[in-house]
Amino acid sequence: MIAKINHIKFLGPVLKYNNDKVSEGEAECIGSDNIRWYDFDNPDKSLTDDDIWAEFKGRLDKCKCEKPIVHISLNPHLDDVLDDFDYRDIAEEYLEKMGYKGQPYVVYRHNDIAREHIHIVTTSIGEDGKELTIENGKRQITSFDKRRSESVTRELEQKYKLIPADSSRVKAKMEKTPINIKSEISLLETIKNNVQYCLHNYMFSSINEYVAYMNLQRIDCKLTTKKNKDGKDVATGIAYTAIDENGTQISKAIPASEMGKDYAPKDIYKHIRKNQDALKVRIKKSTTKDRIYNILERSHKSVFTSRASHFKHFTEQLKKEGIDILFRTNEQGRIYGVTIVDDKEKIIANGSKFGRELSANIFNDIFGNESNSSSFGDIVLGDAGKLFENILGGGYQDFYPDEIGINQLGIGKQEEAEGAKIEKKKKRKKRPKL
């Protein structure tokens, strides 16, 4: 079981996030404690936001803490089977062992993804308006929270016979989550889920490749950089924001510093260093190049009247193979960079990492639009719907040249070269006899 702890400034957004899930049928409130809401004259009365506010307000009005609200999610493995009673007991024991005994809290059971989990809303402020302390005298809002939480969740796993979080199967529980901008909490949760899914499943060799993957999930990453001692730009900060199919920002930016550990550039670089050797082996053993070759070879046997139609066909076939590609183009439409994301092999890498046959120059010969003087930005292959239409817009009218074919990929280079020599000999004119 994995616990995620977020310390938040305001109670309102947290309640709105969980209430929205309840309204949409994706969650239910399954318990609470230390909230004086029960009405003996009206025993059927349900817990309301006003009841929660009334209990929390007395504490929050007295405190000077910057982030007094604690929002916790407890995430069992997908194969764990728990009912509401189990979840309530786990929530109570977790809070007690974490030092929140006697604090008001509410428990929500979420089923918005395949893996059911619970969210707990509580506060780190005691009735006296001061932050709670734990037995060693340290405050709750410290890195000690994480270490203590790991110990507590291990105890609960053993008691409730849950699948351990360090099991190799736990990686399978991570899921891609469609971006949700209904509230700041929803946005934060979906961004976190996608980052964790990427770091637990994919290998890549640069922070730009990581950004390319996040773009495919409709998440943009604004990097803050500075020069290192070698004069190279190094990312020192990152802010995440939601984008639509056109790449337009549709939410406020959330700095990694507000998301907790594992989301900052230093954590991304750590992941890169850890997997740099394994990535080379994975690329070498992967079927990515062959699958892309096969798609291009099949599409070459079809007839296309324009590069745009070929582009769309190629896109659709790639998606079926679980491959996405990000093309980077200049203002003239020339493709100068290619990033390949293979969901089957769990690889994010520049095309050249698979060999020169998948380099930007090769794809430019096939799909580039150098005659187009306007910029059409980054082309995301593998998402051929609105993004494709908005990028190309049917404006490419010239005929797709027959001579651009599979030989441009370097496939069968020797055979192609031999064939060219034969053709050259055939076309060579004979000298007239004198």
N, C-alpha and C positions, 0 to 999 in steps of 0.2 A: 504494500500500500504506500502510495506517495502522498505526502502532504505539501500543500502550497500555502504559504502564509503571506498575506499582503496587509500592510499597515496603511490606512487611508485617512484622509483628513476629514471627510464629511460622511455622515450616515446616509443621507438621502440617495446618492447614486447607487449605493450597495443595495438598499431596499428596492429601488426601482428595477435594478438588474434582475433580482430574484423574483419580484412581483411580475415583471414582464414575462419571465419564463413560466410562471404559474398561469398567467392569463392565456398564454399560447399552448397550454397543455403539455409543456416540456418540463415541468417541475411541480412539486407540491410541498407545502409546509408540513413537516411530520413531527415537529416537537419544539418545545421551548422550556426554559427554566429560569427561575429568579426574576420573572416579569409579572408584576402584580396586575393581571388583567381579568382574572376570573370574577364573574359577577354572580353571587349566590342567588340574586333575584332573577337572573337570566342565565341559567346554566348552559344553554345552547349557544351562547354568544361566542363567536370566533375571535381569535387573536387578530388585531388590526394594527396598521402602521402607527396609529395614534397611541396605542398601548405601548408599542416598542419605543416610540419617541419619548413618551412620558417617563419611562424607566431610564432611558439613556440620558435624557436631558439634564436630570439632576446631577449626574456625574460630569457631563461634558461642560456644563456651565461653570464648574469649579476649577477645571483643569486648564493648564497652559501648554499642554502637549501638542505638538504640531500635527501628529497623526494618531489620534486616540482610538479610531475604529479598526478592529481586526477582522479581516475577511479570510477565512480558511476554507480550502477545499481538500477533502480526503478522498483519494482515488484508488479504490481497490483494483485488482486485476480483472480483466474482462470475464475470466472464468469463475471468479468468486461469486457465490450466490448468497445474498443477504436480504433480509426483510426489514421493515421499518423499525421493529424492535431492536434488531442487531445494530442498525445505523444509529439509533438514539443512544444505545448503550456505548457504542464506540465513540460517539461525539462527546458524551459526558466524561468518559474515562480519559479521552485525549486531552480535553480541556483541564481536567483536574491534575493530570500528570504534568501538563505544561504550565501550571501555576495559575490557572484561571478559575479555581474552585470558588463557587459563590457568586460568580459574575453572571449578569443577565446574558442570555444567548438564545438564538433562534436557529433551527436546523431545517434546511431545504434539501429534498431529494431530487436530483436532476436526472432526466432521461433524454436530454437533447442530443446525445450521441450514443453509440452502441454501448459504451461502457458507462453504466450507472455510477453516480458518485454523489457526495453530499457537500453542501456549502454551509458553513457555520458563520453567523454574524455575532460578534461580541465586542467587548471593549477592554482595553488594558488599563482603564481608569477605575480605581476603587471608589467606594462610597464617600471617602474623604476628599475626593478630587485629585488624588495623587496617583502616579503610575505605580502599578504593582511591582513588587520586587520578588526575586526568587532566592532560594536558600543561600546562595553564595554572595548575595548582596548586589548582583548586577541587575540592570534594568531589563525589562522584557524586550525592548526594541534594540537588540544587539545581534551580532552574528551568532551569539549563543543560542538563539531561537532555533536555528537550523540544526545545530548539533544535537540539541535536546530533542527536537522533533524526530530526528532520525532514530534516536534511541527509543522514544515512546512508540513510534510506529512499528518497530521491530517487536516490541513487547506485545502490542495488540495483534500483530500477525500471528504470533505463536498462540496467544490465548484463543483467538477466533479461527485458527487454522486457515489463515489466508495465504495466498501465493506470495512469497517474499519479493520485495521490490528489486532485489539484486538478482532475481532469476533471469536467465537469458530470455525467457518468454515475455518479460515485462516490456521489452522494446516493441513488441507487436501491438501493445495497447495504444501507443501513440497514434494519433489520427490527424489527418489534414482536416481543418475545420473551415467552412465557408466564412468569409469575413462578415462580421456583424457590427453595424454602426448604430444600432438602436439606442445604445447608451455608452458612456465612457467605459463602464465595467465590461459590457459585452465586447467592445472593441479590444480592450486590454486582454480579456480572456482568449479571444480568437487569435490575436497576434501571438500571444504566449504559446498557445497550442501549436501553431504553425512553426514557430521557431524551434520548439522542443522536438517536433516531429522531424524537422530537417536535421537537427544536430544528432538525434538518436538513430537516424537511418541513412543519411547521405554522406558521401565523401566529396570534398572539393579542395582546391589548392589555392584559392585566393578569396578575399572578401568580396571582390566584384562578382565572382561566380555565386557566392551566397546571396548577394543582392539580386542577381538575375533570377534565382529560384524564388525569392520572396516576391519579385514582381509578377511572376506567374501565378502566385496566390493572391494577387490584387493587393499587395502590401509594398509600399515604396519605402526605401531606406535612405534617409538624408545623412550623409557622412560628414563629420567634422574631421579635418586632417591637419597634420603639421609635418614639417620636414624632420627626418631623422638625421643622424650624424653623417649618413651617406648622401644626403640631399634628396632622398626619396620621400614621397608623400605616404604617411602612415595614418590610418584612421584612429582617432582618439575618442570619438563620440559618435553615437548613432541615434536617430529619432525615427520611429516607425509611424506611418500614416496609411490609411486606406485609400485606394485609388479605384476608379471605375474602369470600364473596358477600353476607354480612350487614354488611360494613364493620367486622368485628371484627379487631383486630390479631393477627397470627399469627406475628410474628417480632420480633426486637429492632430497635430503631431505629438506622439508620446515618447519622451526621451527614455533611453534604456535605463537611465539612473532611477526612474520611477517604477521600473518593472521588476527590480530585484536582480539576483545573480543570474548569470548565464546568457544575458542578452546584450552585453556590451562588446565593443570590438575586441577587447583583450580576451574575452571568452571565445569569440569566433577564431581569433588567431591561435589560441590554445588548441582548439579542435583541429585546425589545419595542420599544426605541427605534429599532433598526435597521430594523424592518419596519412601523412605525406607519403610514406613508403608503401603502406597498404593500398593507397589509391592507385599507384603505378601498377601494382599487381592486379588490382580489380579491373583496371582499364584493359590491361593486356589479355586478361581471361574473358572479358566481356564479349557479348554478341552485338554490341551497339553498332559498330561499323558495318557489320554484315547486314544487319537489319535495315540500315539506312541505304546501303548499296542496293539491296533487293527492291526497295521501294522506288528508288531512282531508275533502276533498270526496267521495272514494270511500267513506270510512268513514261519512260522514253519510247516504249513500244506503242503508246497511245498517241493520238493526234491532238495537238493543242494549237489554237490560233494565236495565242499570246502568252507571254511569260506569266501574266496574272492568272490565267486559267490553269497553267501548269503549277503555279505556286499554290493555288487553292487545292488542287488534287493532291499534291505532295503533303500539304498540311493535314488533310483528312486522313491520309494513309499513315502518317507519322503518329497521329493521335491514337489510332487503333493499336499501334505497337507500343504505346506508353512512352512516346518520346516527344519532348517539346524542345524547340530551338529559339533562341533569341538572336536576331540579326541586328547588328549595330551598323548604321549607315551614315554617310556624310550628307551635306546639303545637296550634292549632285545625285544622290541615290546610290552611290557606290557602297557595297557591303565591305566593311573593313574589319569586322569582328563577328565571331560566331560562338555562342555558348550552347552546349547541348545538355539537356536534362533528361536522363533516362530513368523513369520510375521503376522499371523492372530490375535494372542493375544497380539502382540507387547511386548513380554517378552524376555529378555536375562538373563539367569540364569544358574548356575551350576546344573547338573542333580540331585544332592542330595537335592536341594531346593524343588524339586517336590516329594521327598520321597526316601527312600533307594532303592526302586525298580528301580530307574533310576541312580543309583550311578555308579562310574567308575568300581568298582569290578564286577558288574553285566554285564556291556558291555564288560569287559575284558574276562569274561567267554564265551561270545558269539562270539566276534570278535577279541580278542587279539591273538597275534602271538608270544608267548613266545619262540617258537623254532627258531625264526628268530633272529640271532645274530646281524644283521645290523639294524641301526636306520632308520625308515621311517617317523620320524618327526611328525608333526601335521596333522592328517587326517581330511579333511573337508568332512563330510557327507552332502549330499544335492547338491554336485557338482561332479557328478559321471563321468564326462568326462575325460579330459586330466589329471586332478589332481589325480583322482583315478588310472589311468593307470600308471602314473609316480611314485606313492607311492608304489603300490603293484606289478605292472609290471608282473603280471601272475606268480610270483615266488613262490606262496604258493601252494604246491602240495598235502599236506596230506588230507585225507578225512575228511569231516565235521562230527564229532562224533554225533551219533544219540541221545546220552543221554543228550546233551545240548539242552534244549527246553524251553518252555514257563515257566516251573517251576523255571528256573533260575531268572525270573523276580519277583518272589514272588507272582505271580498271582495264586489264589486258593491254598494258602499254606496249609490250613487246609485239603482240599480235597486230596491234594498230599500226605500229611503226613498220612492220614487215609489209602489211597491206598497202601502206602509203608508198613504199618503195616500188612495189609491183605496179601500182597505178601510175607512178611517175614514169616507169619504163615504157608502159603501154602508150602514154601520151607523148613520149619523146619523138620528135619528128626525125624522119630519116633524111640524111644529107643527099641532095640530088647528085646523080652520077655525072661526072664531067665527060 
